[in-house]
């Protein structure tokens, strides 16, 4: 995997501008912050972000992939202000569960998610090296 950083650009904080990789592609559908039985243990954004990332990690494992194989991640949040205000906490949870920031990342505020209690949904593309 190679992080793409155009010359002269200020380095981004918490993500990569782009990533190049080759190997087996793994696509993880949007994961929300509920547990294995499809129940929410919390309505808190941070708790749901942790659980959604754990869910991503579990799906990756089914393909023999690990967090370091993630090349792209999209976050859908229903409250931009809460997400931005808790950025440091979310970053700490991200490092705890995923471990690295060499990922092309997008975050988008949405009006709602399909599950009413969901605060965040995270989808991922990973590439397992050949």
Helices and strands as residue ranges (DSSP letters): E 2-4, E 18-20, E 24-32, H 45-62, G 67-69, E 70-77, H 80-85, H 87-97, E 104-109, E 120-128
